Amino acid sequence: MTDRATQSVLFPDLSGRPILAAFDQPNQTSDGGLILLKAIDRRLGLTARLAAELGDRRDPSKVTHSREDLIRQRIFALAAGYADGNDASRIGGDPMHKMMVDRDPLSGEDLASQPTLSRFENRPGRRDLFRMGWALATTVIDHHRRRLGRRARRITIDLDPTDDPTHGAQQLSMFNGHYDSWCYLPMLGFLTFDEEPEQHFFTAILRPGNAHATAGARGILSRTISYLRLRFPAAKIRVRLDGGFATPMMFTFLENFGVEYVVGMAGNSILALRAKTLMAEARRRSKASAQSEALFGETRYAAKSWKGSLRRVIIKAEVVRLDGREPRDNERFVVTNLRLAPERLYEVYRERGDSENRIKELHHDLEIDRTSCSSFWANQFRILLTGAAYVLFQELRRRAAGTDLARAQVGRLRIALIKIGARIDQSVRKISLHLAESHPGATAWLRIARGLGAIAT
């Protein structure tokens, strides 16, 4: 770092005059916008609750970095785009990142090193991680309880497994034939309140790569449904799941819990026969219009494993036409206990697909799949911290309503609101954050800051 800071380079012919570039400015940061996420965290109390659930068995006389400091260092680094523990060596002295853990930005001690963070990641056990996961979920639910009061009419729970490829000797890395790779198979959970467009992340459970889609789902659902009913007693609870969850045990579980459910289901020869008439009509209409056509219907169906329990199955009979390709039949089936018309019911199921966009953000923008620790539980800890960073970004996006960032994904939010060059000064009375005057996101940034309690001066 010292060598880099003292080096300079000269571009002799890029402009009318020579251009000198040097890393020689102290007290500056490229993450000046992080203060917004700190303000959001203070309102949610998220990092404080996570730290409170994490046991600390270290000798107090030898502790330099508290568990709160380590959790905040890691979460805010993830938010700023530093997904790997090795990044600590590059940003440990950054004045903004020191401010994130309430240290003096200029004279405060540098943040924890990579070895310290690695030891920290490997310390939590299964019980610690269960408590932290539940603290994350209840923090999200409690925040929206305060935001909405008891006015939510319906809360929808979406659970989705996703692949997390592994590349070493990680514990419980297993081969998954569907994804054709060695991987983990984490389960991610999202909540939607009424007809709001955002699906709010609330849980992430790491699982072996060969886990069945339903593994852990009933535990997540039972705890979450019970807590939602406590916090939103007048709201109806709806559960949406894809075809991997379509098991008789899951249907019985959801019915015993008294919730609405919409669950995708793989086709079979019996259901194909039930859809035969609809498919014939869809083909006829598609041939006449030369367009894709879809028809909807329903049937009562019980697989042998359902032990005679007839359930309502929605049928989507579709013919898909794409330029240069042969028409393709596309049959879809959804099991439900709702009474909506078939087409509207299928639309409700289709809306769960937006969770795929949330999962892409977690993968591509926050690197939730950076599970490179050898310990399974250390990797579970990592995805919880990544999930916590995502919760902060989702609240930042909500606060951006009315700006051109209202539907921006994490990558754009980071560039527009977090990655801002800044100089930090301080006096006895205050710390001054001088952000780049020409930053294109300044208007939205200031609007969000005022919404978080900042005072215009």
C-alpha positions in Angstrom: 0.0 0.0 0.0 2.8 2.4 0.8 4.6 1.7 -2.5 1.4 2.3 -4.4 0.6 5.5 -2.5 3.9 7.1 -3.3 4.0 6.1 -7.0 2.9 8.5 -9.7 2.7 8.2 -13.5 3.0 10.7 -16.2 0.9 10.7 -19.4 2.9 13.0 -21.7 0.6 13.0 -24.8 -3.0 12.5 -23.8 -3.9 16.2 -23.6 -2.5 19.6 -24.6 -0.4 19.4 -21.4 1.2 16.4 -19.7 -1.1 14.6 -17.2 0.3 13.4 -13.8 -1.6 10.8 -11.8 -0.6 9.9 -8.3 -2.2 8.0 -5.4 -1.2 10.7 -2.8 -4.5 12.1 -1.3 -5.0 11.2 2.3 -8.4 11.1 4.0 -10.3 10.2 0.8 -12.6 7.4 -0.1 -14.4 6.0 -3.1 -17.3 4.8 -1.0 -18.6 8.1 0.3 -22.3 7.1 -0.2 -22.1 4.3 2.4 -23.3 6.7 5.0 -26.8 6.1 3.6 -26.7 2.4 4.4 -25.4 3.2 7.9 -28.4 5.4 8.4 -30.7 2.6 7.2 -29.0 0.1 9.4 -29.4 2.4 12.4 -33.2 2.6 11.7 -33.6 -1.2 11.2 -31.2 -2.2 14.0 -30.1 -5.0 11.8 -26.4 -5.4 12.5 -27.0 -4.9 16.2 -29.5 -7.7 16.3 -27.3 -10.0 14.4 -24.4 -9.3 16.7 -26.5 -9.8 19.8 -27.3 -13.4 18.7 -23.7 -14.3 18.1 -21.9 -15.8 21.0 -18.4 -14.4 21.8 -16.2 -16.8 23.7 -13.0 -14.8 23.2 -10.9 -13.6 26.1 -12.2 -10.0 26.7 -8.7 -8.8 27.6 -7.4 -9.8 24.2 -10.3 -8.5 22.0 -9.4 -5.7 19.6 -12.4 -5.9 17.3 -15.8 -6.5 18.8 -18.3 -8.8 17.2 -20.4 -5.8 16.3 -17.4 -4.2 14.6 -16.6 -7.4 12.7 -20.2 -8.0 11.5 -20.5 -4.4 10.4 -17.2 -4.4 8.7 -18.1 -7.5 6.7 -21.7 -6.4 5.8 -20.7 -2.9 4.7 -17.8 -4.2 2.7 -20.1 -6.6 0.9 -22.5 -3.7 0.2 -19.6 -1.7 -1.3 -18.6 -4.6 -3.6 -15.8 -6.2 -1.6 -17.1 -9.8 -1.4 -14.0 -11.6 -0.3 -12.3 -11.5 3.1 -9.0 -10.8 1.3 -10.4 -7.3 0.5 -9.9 -6.4 4.1 -6.2 -5.7 3.4 -7.2 -3.1 0.8 -10.0 -1.2 2.6 -9.0 -1.6 6.3 -7.7 1.9 6.4 -10.4 3.5 4.3 -11.9 6.4 6.4 -15.5 5.7 5.3 -15.3 2.0 6.2 -13.9 3.0 9.6 -16.8 5.3 10.1 -19.1 2.4 9.4 -18.0 0.8 12.6 -18.0 4.0 14.6 -14.3 4.6 14.6 -12.6 7.9 14.0 -12.2 8.1 10.2 -8.8 9.7 10.3 -7.0 8.7 13.5 -9.0 5.6 14.4 -7.4 2.1 14.3 -7.6 0.2 11.0 -10.3 -2.5 10.6 -9.7 -6.2 11.1 -7.3 -8.0 8.9 -8.2 -11.0 6.6 -6.9 -13.6 9.1 -9.0 -12.0 11.8 -12.1 -12.1 9.6 -11.4 -15.7 8.6 -11.2 -16.8 12.2 -14.4 -14.8 12.9 -16.3 -16.5 10.0 -15.3 -20.0 11.3 -16.3 -19.3 14.9 -20.2 -19.4 14.8 -21.8 -22.8 15.4 -25.1 -24.2 14.3 -27.1 -22.7 17.2 -25.5 -19.2 16.7 -26.4 -19.3 13.0 -30.0 -20.4 13.7 -30.5 -17.5 16.1 -28.8 -15.1 13.6 -31.0 -16.4 10.8 -34.1 -15.9 12.9 -33.0 -12.4 14.0 -32.6 -11.5 10.3 -36.1 -12.7 9.5 -37.8 -11.1 12.4 -35.9 -7.8 11.8 -37.4 -7.7 8.3 -40.9 -8.6 9.4 -40.8 -6.1 12.4 -39.6 -3.3 10.1 -42.5 -3.8 7.7 -44.9 -4.1 10.7 -43.8 -0.6 11.7 -44.0 0.6 8.2 -47.4 -0.8 7.4 -49.0 -0.9 10.9 -51.6 -3.7 10.7 -52.9 -2.6 7.4 -51.5 -5.5 5.3 -54.3 -7.5 3.8 -52.2 -10.3 2.3 -48.6 -11.4 2.8 -47.1 -13.8 0.2 -44.2 -16.1 1.0 -42.0 -17.3 -1.9 -39.3 -19.9 -1.3 -36.8 -20.7 -4.0 -33.7 -23.0 -4.1 -30.8 -21.8 -6.2 -27.5 -23.4 -7.2 -24.2 -22.3 -5.6 -21.3 -24.0 -7.5 -18.4 -25.1 -5.4 -14.8 -25.3 -6.5 -12.8 -27.0 -3.8 -13.1 -29.2 -0.8 -16.0 -27.5 0.9 -18.0 -29.6 3.4 -21.2 -31.0 2.1 -20.5 -29.9 -1.5 -22.5 -32.6 -3.5 -23.0 -33.3 -7.2 -26.4 -32.1 -8.4 -27.6 -33.7 -11.7 -30.1 -31.0 -12.5 -27.4 -28.3 -12.4 -24.7 -30.7 -13.6 -22.2 -29.4 -11.1 -20.8 -29.9 -7.6 -22.6 -27.3 -5.5 -24.6 -26.2 -2.5 -28.3 -25.7 -2.9 -29.3 -22.7 -0.6 -33.0 -21.9 0.0 -33.9 -18.3 -0.2 -37.1 -16.7 1.1 -39.0 -13.6 0.1 -42.1 -11.7 1.4 -44.5 -9.6 -0.6 -46.9 -7.3 1.2 -50.3 -6.8 -0.6 -49.6 -5.8 -4.3 -46.3 -4.1 -3.7 -43.7 -4.7 -6.4 -40.8 -5.6 -4.1 -40.2 -9.1 -2.8 -38.4 -8.6 0.5 -35.6 -11.0 1.3 -35.9 -12.5 4.8 -34.0 -15.8 4.9 -31.2 -17.9 3.4 -30.5 -21.5 4.5 -27.5 -23.2 3.0 -28.1 -26.9 2.1 -26.0 -29.7 0.6 -25.9 -29.8 -3.1 -28.1 -33.0 -3.2 -30.8 -31.7 -0.9 -34.4 -32.3 -1.9 -36.2 -29.1 -2.8 -38.4 -29.4 0.3 -35.5 -29.9 2.7 -35.9 -27.3 5.5 -39.0 -25.7 3.9 -41.5 -26.7 6.5 -39.3 -25.4 9.3 -38.9 -22.0 7.6 -42.7 -21.8 6.8 -43.9 -22.9 10.2 -41.8 -20.3 12.0 -42.5 -17.6 9.5 -46.2 -18.1 9.2 -46.6 -18.2 13.0 -44.6 -14.9 13.4 -46.4 -13.2 10.6 -49.8 -14.0 12.2 -48.5 -12.6 15.5 -47.4 -9.4 13.9 -50.2 -9.1 11.2 -53.2 -10.9 12.7 -55.7 -9.6 10.1 -53.6 -10.5 7.0 -54.1 -13.6 4.9 -51.0 -15.7 4.3 -50.3 -17.1 0.8 -47.4 -19.5 -0.1 -46.1 -19.8 -3.6 -43.7 -22.6 -4.5 -42.4 -24.2 -7.7 -42.8 -27.8 -8.8 -40.0 -29.2 -6.7 -42.2 -28.6 -3.6 -45.2 -30.5 -5.0 -45.3 -33.4 -2.5 -48.2 -34.7 -0.5 -46.5 -33.9 2.8 -46.2 -30.2 1.7 -49.8 -30.0 0.6 -51.0 -31.5 3.8 -48.7 -29.2 5.8 -50.0 -26.1 4.1 -53.6 -27.1 4.5 -53.2 -27.9 8.2 -51.6 -24.4 8.6 -54.7 -22.9 7.0 -52.9 -20.8 4.4 -53.6 -20.1 0.8 -51.2 -21.9 -1.5 -50.2 -22.0 -5.2 -47.7 -24.7 -6.0 -46.4 -25.7 -9.5 -46.5 -29.3 -10.4 -44.8 -31.4 -13.1 -47.0 -33.0 -15.7 -47.7 -36.7 -16.1 -49.7 -38.9 -18.5 -53.0 -38.5 -16.5 -52.7 -34.7 -16.5 -51.7 -34.6 -20.1 -54.9 -36.5 -20.9 -56.9 -34.0 -18.9 -55.3 -31.2 -20.9 -55.8 -32.9 -24.3 -58.9 -31.0 -25.3 -57.5 -27.7 -24.3 -54.2 -28.3 -26.1 -56.0 -29.3 -29.3 -57.9 -26.0 -29.2 -54.7 -24.0 -28.4 -53.0 -25.6 -31.5 -56.0 -24.8 -33.7 -56.0 -21.1 -32.6 -52.3 -20.8 -32.9 -52.3 -22.2 -36.4 -55.0 -19.8 -37.4 -53.4 -16.7 -35.8 -49.7 -17.7 -36.4 -49.1 -16.5 -32.9 -48.5 -18.1 -29.5 -51.9 -19.0 -27.9 -52.8 -20.1 -24.4 -56.0 -21.5 -22.9 -56.7 -22.1 -19.2 -58.8 -24.7 -17.5 -58.9 -26.8 -14.3 -59.5 -30.3 -13.0 -59.7 -32.2 -9.8 -56.8 -34.6 -9.4 -55.3 -36.9 -6.8 -52.0 -38.8 -7.4 -51.7 -42.2 -5.7 -49.4 -40.8 -3.1 -52.0 -38.2 -2.1 -54.2 -41.1 -0.7 -57.4 -40.0 -2.4 -57.2 -36.3 -1.5 -58.6 -34.5 -4.5 -57.1 -31.1 -5.1 -57.8 -28.4 -7.6 -55.3 -28.3 -10.5 -55.1 -25.4 -12.9 -54.1 -26.3 -16.5 -52.3 -23.9 -18.8 -52.4 -25.3 -22.4 -50.1 -23.2 -24.5 -48.5 -23.3 -28.0 -45.4 -21.2 -28.2 -44.3 -19.9 -31.6 -40.9 -18.3 -32.1 -39.5 -17.0 -35.4 -37.6 -19.7 -37.2 -38.7 -22.5 -34.9 -41.4 -25.1 -35.0 -44.4 -24.5 -32.7 -43.9 -26.0 -29.3 -46.5 -27.3 -26.8 -46.1 -25.9 -23.4 -48.3 -27.5 -20.7 -48.2 -26.2 -17.2 -50.0 -27.4 -14.0 -50.5 -25.6 -10.7 -52.0 -27.1 -7.5 -54.0 -24.6 -5.4 -56.7 -24.2 -2.8 -57.7 -20.7 -4.1 -61.0 -20.1 -5.9 -59.8 -17.6 -8.4 -60.5 -18.1 -12.1 -57.9 -20.3 -13.8 -56.3 -17.6 -15.9 -56.0 -15.2 -12.9 -54.8 -18.0 -10.7 -52.0 -18.8 -13.1 -51.1 -15.1 -13.2 -50.7 -15.2 -9.4 -48.4 -18.2 -9.8 -46.4 -16.6 -12.6 -45.7 -13.5 -10.5 -43.5 -15.6 -8.3 -41.0 -15.5 -11.1 -39.9 -12.0 -10.1 -38.0 -13.7 -7.2 -35.6 -14.9 -9.9 -34.6 -11.2 -10.4 -33.9 -10.9 -6.7 -31.8 -14.1 -6.8 -29.8 -12.7 -9.7 -29.1 -9.6 -7.7 -27.8 -11.7 -4.8 -25.6 -13.8 -7.2 -24.3 -11.1 -9.6 -24.3 -7.9 -7.5 -23.6 -9.2 -4.0 -21.9 -12.6 -4.7 -23.9 -14.7 -2.3 -22.3 -17.7 -3.9 -18.8 -16.7 -2.6 -19.0 -19.7 -0.3 -15.3 -20.5 -0.5 -14.7 -21.5 3.1 -14.0 -25.2 3.7 -16.4 -25.2 6.7 -20.1 -25.6 5.9 -21.2 -23.4 8.8 -18.7 -20.7 7.9 -20.3 -20.6 4.5 -23.8 -20.4 6.1 -22.5 -17.4 8.0 -21.3 -15.8 4.8 -24.7 -16.1 3.1 -26.4 -14.6 6.1 -24.2 -11.6 6.1 -24.7 -11.2 2.3 -28.5 -11.4 2.9 -28.2 -8.7 5.5 -26.4 -6.5 3.0 -29.2 -7.1 0.6 -31.9 -6.1 3.1 -30.1 -2.8 3.5 -30.1 -2.3 -0.3 -33.8 -3.2 -0.6 -34.6 -0.5 1.9 -32.4 1.9 0.1 -34.3 1.1 -3.1 -37.6 1.6 -1.3 -36.4 5.0 -0.1 -35.5 5.9 -3.7 -39.2 5.9 -4.7 -40.0 8.9 -6.9 -36.5 9.0 -8.4 -35.1 7.3 -11.4 -33.6 4.7 -9.1 -36.9 3.4 -7.8 -36.6 0.1 -9.6 -32.8 0.0 -10.0 -31.0 -3.2 -9.1 -28.2 -3.4 -6.6 -25.4 -2.9 -9.1 -26.8 0.4 -10.3 -27.7 1.5 -6.8 -24.1 0.9 -5.7 -22.7 2.9 -8.6 -25.3 5.7 -8.3 -25.5 6.0 -4.5 -22.5 4.3 -2.8 -19.5 4.6 -5.1 -18.9 8.4 -4.7 -15.5 9.9 -4.3 -15.3 11.9 -1.1 -12.8 13.7 1.1 -13.3 13.5 4.9 -12.4 16.3 7.2 -13.1 16.6 10.9 -13.0 19.2 13.7 -13.8 19.0 17.4 -17.5 19.5 16.6 -18.2 17.5 13.5 -17.1 15.3 10.7 -17.4 16.7 7.2 -18.0 14.5 4.2 -17.2 16.3 0.9 -18.7 14.4 -1.9 -17.9 14.8 -5.6 -19.8 17.9 -6.8 -20.4 16.5 -10.3 -21.7 13.1 -9.1 -24.8 12.3 -11.3 -26.7 10.7 -8.5 -26.5 13.7 -6.2 -30.1 14.7 -6.4 -31.4 11.3 -5.5 -28.8 10.8 -2.8 -29.8 14.0 -1.1 -33.5 13.2 -1.3 -32.9 9.8 0.3 -30.7 11.3 3.0 -33.4 13.8 4.0 -35.9 10.9 4.1 -33.5 9.1 6.6 -33.5 12.1 8.9 -30.7 14.3 7.5 -31.3 18.0 7.9 -30.9 20.3 4.9 -28.3 23.1 5.6 
